[in-house]
Amino acid sequence: MKWAKKIGFFTAFLIPAAVITGYYLGGGWNYLAVSFSFLIIPALDVLFGTDPENVPKDKVKLVSEDFFYRFVLYCWVYFQLAFMAWGFYVVAFGTLSLWWEWLGFILSFALVTGGIGITVAHELGHKKSRMERFYSKVLLMMVSYMHFYIEHNRGHHVHVATPEDPATAKKGETFYAFWVRSVFNSYFHAWKLENERMKRKGYSTFSVHNNMIWFTLIPLVFCTMVTMGFSIYSGHIIWQIPAFFFAQSILAFTLLEQVNYIEHYGIVRKEIATGRYERVTPMHSWNASQIVSNFFLFQLQRHSDHHANAIKRYQVLYHYEESPQLPTGYSAMVILCLVPPLWFSVMDKRLDHWKGGY
């Protein structure tokens, strides 16, 4: 990749910069990051279009091993920890007063921890390095969604595009119905997967080796400790901290579920035998190669290749023209899926076209 493209992945830091700038400008400026994400980025996607270029096959290994791309992700992890600390400080001692200022700040904050943070956690969670997987868990802890680490890798990637996958939206299913099904079923399925692992290893469900126990408790312990620390320092209980932490968590993982809804809406794999399905290929996920939004999302939108080759690093994910294509990038699609009649009118036609060709 050219240096211009490499540096482009640092654009993700513009979102938290907009949150911080909006807060210090005050008032309606707290919606600056929201406006930037859902007005400016979609407009830039239209202006600059798609980038179908792929890394040449003979250079994939070289580009995959380029430390620069990991460095960007590692920077994000440490930055988000500092950003979260700043968020707690603002909530405890800042100048937010009116309800709509609070709403703008929390919505904007969740765009950082959910829109970018979970994307980085997703990328790191697929890698073999213990450090990268640890970073993934740290990011997921900050949005109270640590079970995603289990369910996504051992559940979703196995069952994607089948009725067994709670994170695959069905044709005609609204996002709101999908949210309920995916959020709760994914959590309970993660318990099921982890309990089965405990059984194979000869441990009790309530063993300290059961990650789901830790993944459920750690965000609660983290929030409690932060609340106690700020409350002791200020001399009174700051109830706004847990309210803020869990509100931004819910909004953050709601954004994740919107992306899940968009990535797999209506796609099904053929059942070749009872309970057995064809191999996952780039034909089994919606794809989008809008150059601008892919910079912000570390090429998450090249989701077709990710599911076919989950271990591949984001910088070498391929664009497949034959994959089902979204009409635009995720920023605009996130808004579209909130309006079911518009979503169905746009996506059902594309889905039927994919089924006819496939």
PyMOL commands that set and color helices and strands:
alter all, ss='L'
color gray80, all
select helices_A, chain A and resi 3-25+27-48+57-64+67-93+99-125+130-141+148-159+175-200+211-234+240-264+282-284+291-296+303-308+314-316+330-336+340-357
alter helices_A, ss='H'
color red, helices_A
select strands_A, chain A and resi 271-273+276-277
alter strands_A, ss='S'
color yellow, strands_A
deselect
rebuild
show_as cartoon
